[in-house]
Amino acid sequence: MVPRCCFFLAAKCSLELPSPSPPAAHSAAVDGGPFNYSAIYAETKDGQFTVPAVKLSQINPTFLRKNVVYATKESPGTIVVDPGNHFLYHVEDGGRATRYGVGVGREGFVWVGEATIKSKQEWPDWYPPKEMIERRPDLKREVVELQSGVGMHGGPSNPLGARAMYLWQGDHDTLFRIHGTNEPWTIGLSQSSGCIRMINQDAIDLYQNTPVGTRVVVLASRGAVPVKLART
């Protein structure tokens, strides 16, 4: 499934392999010790739900969480998304960052620009547009009337995953989100409609360390358009 945040555009997916190198102004090098990925990505109880363990064999190790040396002009706390290489960096002090693998927009759905996290939700509801529900008869069996319209309750089967951070520009919702996913094998691929998807355990980790008001910078990549155009 693809989240509502991404479905104001067409729904058919295509895949794109990562580009080889990050922009010169934002360079990273891995030098930290190894993470205990079996523990990081283990099954975990999260409120009333359980986050399933990640099958590490399904994910390229390049896209697992790492602490890296990261040269950037951005201040600590900023989130920098590098769509061309399928990475999200949470900038830290001392020229370092926590780097997460992400899934990004497929061709025609790639954007560039800046935004601010205006709100965050744990186990968010998902509101697919009417057009999508009409195209997908299977969704009619999964959606119900919720507080803000017809949608799907938050939970492990929800395509927004365990966490969502909502990206705005001033008073305008970009309709893009940084969110978890119930399809972790898509991390490192380009098949969303513009949202930034993360492994649920990584989305929880970033969520815990990211306050409302955080600045998000999405770097230029092949075929990217300014976020204002991407929303139209």
C-alpha positions in Angstrom: 0.0 0.0 0.0 1.0 3.6 -0.5 0.1 6.3 2.1 -2.5 9.1 1.6 0.3 11.6 1.9 1.6 10.4 -1.4 -1.6 9.7 -3.3 -2.6 13.1 -4.5 -0.7 12.0 -7.6 -0.9 8.8 -9.6 -0.8 5.4 -7.9 1.3 3.1 -10.1 4.8 2.2 -8.8 8.2 1.9 -10.4 11.6 1.1 -9.0 14.8 3.1 -9.2 18.2 2.0 -7.9 20.2 4.4 -5.7 22.6 6.8 -7.3 26.3 6.3 -6.4 27.3 9.5 -4.6 25.9 12.2 -2.4 26.2 15.9 -3.2 29.6 17.5 -2.5 28.1 19.9 0.1 26.8 17.1 2.2 29.3 14.2 2.5 29.3 11.3 4.9 31.7 8.6 6.0 31.0 5.7 8.2 33.5 5.3 11.0 31.4 4.4 14.0 31.4 0.9 15.7 28.9 -1.8 14.6 25.3 -1.6 15.8 23.6 -4.6 17.3 21.0 -4.8 14.5 19.4 -7.9 15.9 18.5 -5.8 19.0 17.7 -2.6 17.2 15.3 -4.2 14.7 13.8 -6.8 17.1 10.1 -7.2 17.8 9.1 -4.6 20.3 5.9 -3.7 22.2 4.8 -0.1 21.4 1.7 1.0 23.3 -1.2 -1.3 22.3 0.6 -2.6 19.2 3.6 -4.8 18.5 6.2 -3.7 16.0 7.3 -6.8 14.1 11.0 -7.8 13.9 12.7 -6.7 10.7 13.9 -9.5 8.5 17.4 -8.2 7.9 17.9 -10.5 5.0 15.3 -8.4 3.1 17.2 -5.2 3.4 20.5 -4.1 1.9 22.9 -3.5 5.0 23.8 -0.2 3.5 20.4 1.1 4.5 20.5 0.0 8.2 20.9 2.7 10.9 24.5 4.0 11.3 26.3 6.9 13.0 28.5 8.7 10.5 30.8 11.6 10.0 28.7 14.1 8.1 30.0 17.3 6.6 27.1 19.8 6.3 26.3 23.5 6.8 23.1 22.5 8.5 22.8 23.0 12.3 22.4 20.1 14.8 18.8 18.8 14.9 18.1 19.4 11.3 16.9 16.5 9.1 18.5 16.2 5.7 17.0 13.8 3.2 19.3 12.7 0.3 16.8 11.1 -2.1 19.4 10.2 -4.7 21.1 7.9 -2.3 18.1 6.9 -0.2 19.4 8.3 3.1 18.0 10.5 5.8 20.5 12.3 8.1 19.6 13.6 11.6 22.4 16.1 12.1 24.3 16.0 15.4 27.0 18.1 17.1 30.7 17.5 16.2 30.2 16.9 12.5 28.3 13.7 12.9 24.8 12.4 12.1 22.6 9.4 12.6 21.9 8.0 9.1 18.9 6.0 8.2 18.0 4.3 5.0 14.7 5.5 3.4 12.4 4.8 0.6 11.6 7.9 -1.6 9.5 9.0 -4.5 9.6 7.2 -7.8 10.2 9.0 -11.1 7.8 11.9 -11.5 7.3 12.1 -7.7 10.7 13.4 -6.6 10.8 16.8 -4.9 13.4 19.2 -3.5 13.0 21.9 -0.9 12.6 22.8 2.8 9.8 22.2 5.2 9.0 22.1 8.9 7.6 19.3 11.0 4.4 20.9 12.2 2.9 17.9 13.9 3.7 14.2 14.8 1.5 11.2 15.4 2.1 7.8 16.9 0.3 5.0 14.9 -1.4 7.5 12.7 -4.6 7.0 10.8 -4.5 6.9 7.0 -7.0 8.7 4.7 -6.7 7.6 1.1 -8.5 9.9 -1.4 -11.8 8.9 -2.8 -10.3 8.3 -6.2 -7.9 5.7 -4.8 -10.7 3.9 -3.0 -12.7 3.8 -6.2 -9.7 2.3 -8.1 -9.0 -0.2 -5.3 -12.0 -2.3 -4.4 -9.9 -4.1 -1.9 -9.5 -0.9 0.1 -13.3 -0.6 0.5 -13.1 -3.6 2.9 -10.4 -1.9 5.0 -11.6 1.7 5.4 -14.2 3.0 7.8 -15.6 6.4 8.8 -13.1 8.1 11.1 -12.9 11.5 12.8 -11.5 13.2 9.7 -13.2 11.2 7.0 -13.0 7.7 5.4 -9.8 6.0 6.3 -7.9 3.3 8.1 -7.2 3.1 11.8 -3.6 3.3 12.8 -1.9 0.0 13.5 0.6 -2.6 12.1 -1.3 -3.0 8.8 -1.6 0.7 8.2 0.9 1.9 5.4 2.0 4.9 7.5 3.5 2.6 10.0 4.3 3.3 13.6 5.0 7.0 13.4 4.4 10.0 11.1 5.9 13.5 11.0 3.9 16.0 8.9 5.8 18.4 6.7 4.5 21.9 6.2 5.7 25.2 4.6 4.3 28.0 6.7 0.5 27.5 6.9 0.5 25.1 3.9 0.5 21.3 4.2 2.9 19.9 1.6 1.0 16.6 1.9 4.4 14.9 2.3 5.3 12.9 5.4 8.2 11.2 7.0 6.7 7.9 8.2 7.2 4.3 9.0 6.1 1.5 6.8 4.7 -2.0 6.9 6.8 -2.9 3.9 10.4 -2.5 5.2 11.8 -4.3 2.1 11.1 -1.1 0.1 13.7 0.8 2.0 16.5 1.8 -0.4 14.0 1.9 -3.3 12.2 4.7 -5.2 8.6 3.7 -5.3 6.6 6.0 -3.1 4.6 9.0 -4.4 6.8 11.5 -2.6 6.7 10.6 1.1 9.9 9.5 3.0 9.3 6.1 4.4 11.5 4.5 7.1 11.8 1.1 8.8 9.3 1.3 11.8 12.1 1.0 14.4 14.0 3.8 12.7 10.9 6.0 12.5 10.3 5.5 16.2 13.9 6.4 17.0 13.8 9.6 14.8 10.4 10.5 16.2 11.7 10.4 19.8 14.6 12.7 18.9 12.7 15.2 16.7 10.6 18.0 18.2 7.8 19.8 16.4 9.3 22.7 14.6 12.3 20.8 13.3 13.6 22.0 9.9 13.7 19.4 7.1 15.9 19.8 4.0 15.4 17.6 1.0 18.4 17.7 -1.3 18.2 17.9 -5.1 18.2 14.7 -7.0 17.5 13.6 -10.6 14.1 14.7 -11.8 13.3 16.6 -8.5 10.9 19.5 -8.6 10.3 22.2 -6.0 7.9 21.1 -3.3 5.3 23.7 -4.2 5.1 22.3 -7.7 5.1 18.7 -6.4 2.0 19.5 -4.4 0.0 20.7 -7.5 
